[in-house]
Amino acid sequence: LANDFVFHCAGDPQSSLSGQWHGRHGFQQWLDMLFSMASRSNCENIQATYLEADSRVTARYSDHFITSDRTPYAMWVNLHFVIVAGLVTRIDNESDSYVVAKLEQAHPSDGPTHSA
C-alpha cells in the first residue's frame, strides 16, 4: 500500500463501516470493525471477476458472513483499486448496504469513528 493510502467504503453516513480510513492503520481498523460484527461463513477462496483499465482494477464478488447469533448473510462486493507506480493508493468499497445494516444491528456500535 502507498504511504498516502485511502480506503473508502460507500454507504449510509450513519454506518460505522462507511466513510474513509487513511493509511495501513486506518484500513486495519476498518477490517477489525467488520470482523468484530461477523465472520466469513466459509473459508473457500472468493471467486472474483476482475476488470482492469489504465491504473484501475475492479474486483467483483459475493461473500458470505455469519453473525454471532449464527445468522448467515450473502453480500455482493465491488472493490475498485487505484494503482500508482505499482502501489495501491486507494480502494473504494461498494457493497450491499442492506447486509451491512444487518451486520451492524447484530453488533451495535457508537457510530462512526473515522472521517466521513
C-alpha positions as CSV (number, residue, x, y, z in Angstrom):
1,L,0.0,0.0,0.0
2,A,1.1,3.5,-0.7
3,N,2.1,5.8,2.2
4,D,-0.9,8.0,1.5
5,F,-3.3,5.1,1.0
6,V,-7.1,5.8,1.4
7,F,-9.8,3.2,1.9
8,H,-13.3,4.4,1.2
9,C,-16.5,2.5,2.0
10,A,-19.7,3.8,0.4
11,G,-22.9,3.6,2.4
12,D,-25.1,5.3,4.9
13,P,-23.3,8.1,6.6
14,Q,-24.6,6.9,10.0
15,S,-23.0,3.5,9.4
16,S,-19.8,2.8,11.4
17,L,-18.4,1.0,8.3
18,S,-19.0,3.8,5.8
19,G,-16.5,6.7,5.3
20,Q,-12.8,7.0,4.8
21,W,-9.8,5.4,6.6
22,H,-6.3,6.6,6.0
23,G,-3.1,4.5,5.8
24,R,-2.4,0.9,6.8
25,H,-3.5,1.5,10.4
26,G,-6.9,3.0,9.3
27,F,-7.5,0.1,6.9
28,Q,-6.8,-2.4,9.6
29,Q,-9.2,-0.5,11.9
30,W,-11.9,-1.0,9.3
31,L,-11.1,-4.7,8.9
32,D,-11.1,-5.2,12.6
33,M,-14.5,-3.5,12.9
34,L,-16.0,-5.6,10.1
35,F,-14.8,-8.8,11.6
36,S,-16.0,-7.9,15.1
37,M,-19.5,-7.8,13.6
38,A,-19.4,-11.0,11.6
39,S,-17.1,-13.7,10.3
40,R,-16.8,-15.3,6.9
41,S,-19.1,-18.3,6.9
42,N,-16.8,-20.4,4.9
43,C,-13.1,-20.4,4.2
44,E,-13.3,-21.0,0.5
45,N,-11.5,-18.8,-1.9
46,I,-13.5,-15.9,-3.2
47,Q,-14.4,-16.3,-6.9
48,A,-13.9,-12.7,-8.1
49,T,-14.2,-11.3,-11.6
50,Y,-11.6,-8.7,-12.3
51,L,-11.9,-5.7,-14.7
52,E,-8.9,-3.6,-15.4
53,A,-8.3,-0.3,-17.3
54,D,-5.4,2.1,-17.1
55,S,-4.4,2.4,-13.4
56,R,-7.6,0.8,-12.0
57,V,-8.7,-2.7,-11.2
58,T,-12.1,-3.7,-10.1
59,A,-12.8,-6.9,-8.2
60,R,-16.5,-8.1,-8.2
61,Y,-17.5,-11.0,-6.0
62,S,-20.0,-12.3,-3.5
63,D,-19.0,-13.2,0.1
64,H,-20.8,-14.9,2.9
65,F,-20.9,-13.7,6.5
66,I,-22.3,-15.1,9.7
67,T,-23.2,-13.0,12.8
68,S,-22.6,-14.0,16.4
69,D,-26.2,-15.2,16.6
70,R,-25.4,-17.6,13.6
71,T,-27.5,-15.7,11.1
72,P,-26.0,-16.1,7.6
73,Y,-25.8,-13.3,5.0
74,A,-24.6,-13.2,1.4
75,M,-23.2,-9.9,0.3
76,W,-22.2,-8.6,-3.1
77,V,-19.0,-6.5,-3.1
78,N,-17.2,-4.3,-5.7
79,L,-13.7,-3.2,-4.8
80,H,-12.2,-0.5,-7.0
81,F,-8.4,-0.3,-6.7
82,V,-6.3,2.7,-7.9
83,I,-2.7,1.8,-8.5
84,V,0.1,4.3,-9.0
85,A,3.8,3.3,-9.5
86,G,2.9,-0.2,-8.6
87,L,1.3,0.7,-5.2
88,V,-2.4,0.7,-4.2
89,T,-3.2,4.3,-3.4
90,R,-6.9,3.9,-2.9
91,I,-9.6,1.3,-2.6
92,D,-13.3,2.2,-3.0
93,N,-15.6,-0.4,-1.5
94,E,-19.2,-0.8,-2.7
95,S,-21.2,-3.5,-1.0
96,D,-24.8,-4.5,-0.2
97,S,-26.0,-1.8,2.2
98,Y,-28.9,-3.9,3.4
99,V,-26.5,-6.6,4.6
100,V,-24.1,-4.1,6.1
101,A,-27.1,-2.7,8.2
102,K,-27.9,-6.2,9.3
103,L,-24.3,-6.9,10.4
104,E,-24.3,-3.6,12.4
105,Q,-27.7,-4.4,14.0
106,A,-26.2,-7.7,15.2
107,H,-23.2,-5.8,16.7
108,P,-24.2,-2.2,17.7
109,S,-21.5,0.4,18.0
110,D,-21.3,4.0,19.0
111,G,-21.3,5.2,15.4
112,P,-18.6,6.4,13.0
113,T,-15.1,6.5,14.4
114,H,-13.4,8.0,11.3
115,S,-13.7,10.7,8.7
116,A,-16.9,10.5,6.7
